[in-house]
Amino acid sequence: MFLNRKDAGRFLAGRLAAKGYAQPVVLALSRGGAVVGYEIARALEGPLGLLAGPGWTVGPELERELLEPLDPPGGPRTCGHDLARSDVAALNGSALCTCLHRSGARSLDLAGSTLILVEEGLEGRRSALAVLPALRRKAPRRIVLATPTLSFETLRELEPEFDEVFCLTGPADPRAPRDYCDEPEPVTDEAVISLLDRAASRS
């Protein structure tokens, strides 16, 4: 049990920093994952982005930010109000997109990078597996999955799909994905924007 998402992120950061990854890029798969991922990005001195995939809806705060499709048919675009009421998967027909705060509104260079995907719980699997095809087309050197907790079944399913998988709790841990810390409250869009802002100014 960790104190909060930040605490879990620091533990994960320690394990990942020991690997000495070249050109690390951290992408969070959820709002909660952004809190965990920020600590990793800070420790590895890499940029932080947010992937919004199937099942995501864009709130009014994130609506004003830059939405960059991973496979853009017409290049990056700023979303309109209608996008806030729909799943971001509808953006230009892309299966998912990278959401970057405007203070760091430049494309993340994924080619040759060590791409670290971060989620706070992966029992659903969907978000982690859904992003892989588009990410692999960006030709990263490695794709690493990092999360505080995984069940044995999920770990067994995901390990063959990624170059490495890191989790902090035992793979047989029966707890629910978000029961690994004493911070059950959801993360707001404002908090995510603040983290992306801080990461952008630091990098």
C-alpha positions in Angstrom: 0.0 0.0 0.0 1.4 3.3 -1.1 0.6 6.7 0.4 -0.7 8.0 -2.9 -0.2 7.9 -6.7 2.8 10.2 -6.4 4.4 7.7 -3.9 3.8 4.8 -6.3 5.2 6.8 -9.1 8.4 7.4 -7.2 8.9 3.7 -6.5 8.3 2.9 -10.2 10.7 5.7 -11.2 13.4 4.2 -9.1 13.2 0.8 -10.8 13.0 2.3 -14.3 15.9 4.8 -13.7 18.1 1.9 -12.9 17.7 0.5 -16.4 19.5 3.5 -18.0 17.0 3.8 -20.9 18.1 6.0 -23.8 15.8 8.8 -25.0 12.9 8.0 -22.6 9.4 9.4 -23.4 6.7 8.9 -20.8 3.0 8.6 -22.0 0.2 8.3 -19.5 -2.8 6.2 -20.4 -5.2 7.9 -18.0 -5.6 10.9 -15.7 -4.4 8.8 -12.7 -1.6 7.5 -14.8 -0.4 11.0 -15.4 0.3 11.5 -11.7 2.3 8.3 -11.6 4.0 9.1 -14.9 5.0 12.6 -13.9 7.3 11.1 -11.2 8.8 8.8 -13.8 9.4 11.5 -16.3 11.0 13.7 -13.7 13.4 10.9 -12.6 14.3 9.9 -16.1 14.5 13.5 -17.3 12.2 12.8 -20.2 9.0 14.5 -21.6 5.5 13.6 -20.4 2.5 13.2 -22.7 -1.1 11.9 -22.3 -2.6 9.3 -24.5 -6.4 9.5 -24.8 -7.8 6.4 -26.4 -11.1 4.3 -26.6 -13.4 5.2 -23.8 -12.0 8.6 -23.1 -14.1 11.7 -23.2 -12.6 15.2 -23.3 -13.6 17.5 -20.5 -14.0 21.3 -20.9 -10.5 21.9 -19.5 -8.7 19.4 -21.8 -10.9 20.5 -24.6 -8.9 23.7 -25.0 -5.6 21.8 -25.3 -3.8 20.5 -28.4 -5.0 17.1 -29.6 -2.5 15.5 -31.9 -3.5 12.3 -33.6 -0.9 9.6 -33.6 -1.7 9.0 -37.3 -2.9 12.4 -38.4 -4.3 12.6 -41.9 -4.0 16.4 -41.9 -1.5 17.1 -39.2 -2.2 18.4 -35.6 -5.3 20.3 -35.0 -7.0 22.1 -32.1 -10.3 20.5 -31.1 -13.6 22.2 -31.3 -16.4 22.2 -28.7 -18.1 19.3 -30.4 -15.2 17.1 -29.5 -15.8 17.6 -25.8 -19.0 15.7 -26.1 -17.6 12.7 -28.0 -15.0 10.1 -27.6 -11.6 11.3 -28.7 -11.4 8.2 -30.8 -13.6 10.1 -33.3 -10.8 12.6 -33.9 -9.9 12.4 -37.6 -10.8 8.8 -37.6 -7.8 8.0 -35.4 -8.0 5.2 -32.9 -6.3 7.4 -30.2 -4.5 10.7 -29.9 -1.8 12.3 -27.9 -3.0 15.2 -25.8 -0.2 17.7 -25.0 -0.6 20.9 -23.0 -0.2 24.0 -25.1 2.8 25.2 -23.2 4.6 22.1 -24.5 2.7 22.0 -27.7 5.3 20.3 -29.9 5.2 16.8 -31.3 6.9 14.2 -29.2 9.7 12.5 -31.1 8.9 8.8 -30.6 11.3 7.4 -33.3 14.2 5.6 -31.6 12.8 6.5 -28.2 12.3 4.3 -25.1 8.5 4.7 -24.9 7.2 4.1 -21.3 3.5 3.7 -21.1 2.1 4.4 -17.6 -1.3 3.4 -16.1 -2.5 3.2 -12.5 -4.2 -0.1 -13.0 -4.5 -2.3 -16.1 -7.2 -4.9 -15.2 -9.2 -3.7 -18.2 -6.1 -4.2 -20.5 -8.0 -2.3 -23.3 -6.1 0.9 -23.1 -2.6 -0.6 -23.1 -3.3 -3.0 -26.0 -5.3 -0.5 -28.0 -2.4 2.0 -28.3 0.3 -0.5 -29.5 -0.4 -0.6 -33.3 -0.2 3.2 -33.7 2.8 3.5 -31.4 4.8 0.8 -33.1 4.3 2.7 -36.4 6.3 5.6 -34.8 9.3 3.2 -34.6 10.4 3.5 -31.0 13.4 1.6 -29.8 11.4 -0.1 -27.0 7.9 0.0 -25.6 7.8 -0.5 -21.8 4.7 -0.8 -19.7 4.8 0.5 -16.1 2.0 0.3 -13.6 1.8 0.0 -9.8 -0.3 -3.2 -9.8 -1.3 -6.1 -12.1 -3.1 -9.4 -11.5 -1.3 -12.6 -12.6 -3.7 -13.1 -15.5 -3.2 -9.6 -16.9 0.5 -9.8 -16.5 0.6 -13.0 -18.4 -1.5 -11.5 -21.2 0.5 -8.3 -21.5 4.1 -9.5 -21.2 4.4 -10.9 -24.7 3.1 -7.7 -26.2 5.7 -5.3 -24.7 9.5 -5.3 -24.5 9.2 -5.0 -20.7 6.5 -4.8 -18.1 7.1 -3.3 -14.7 4.7 -3.6 -11.7 5.3 -3.0 -8.0 2.8 -5.3 -6.3 3.0 -9.1 -6.6 1.4 -10.5 -9.8 -1.0 -12.5 -7.7 -2.2 -9.5 -5.7 -6.0 -9.7 -5.8 -6.7 -6.1 -5.0 -8.6 -3.9 -7.4 -6.4 -1.6 -9.7 -6.9 1.5 -7.6 -6.7 -0.1 -4.2 -2.9 0.1 -4.1 -2.8 3.5 -2.3 -4.7 5.6 0.2 -5.8 8.1 -2.5 -9.0 6.8 -4.1 -10.2 10.2 -5.4 -10.2 10.7 -9.2 -7.7 13.0 -10.8 -9.2 16.2 -12.3 -8.4 17.6 -15.8 -7.0 20.7 -14.0 -4.5 18.5 -12.2 -3.4 16.7 -15.4 -2.9 20.0 -17.2 -0.8 21.3 -14.3 1.4 18.2 -14.5 1.8 18.5 -18.2 2.7 22.1 -17.8 5.3 21.4 -15.2 6.8 18.6 -17.2 6.9 20.8 -20.4 8.6 23.7 -18.6 11.2 21.3 -17.0 12.0 19.5 -20.3 
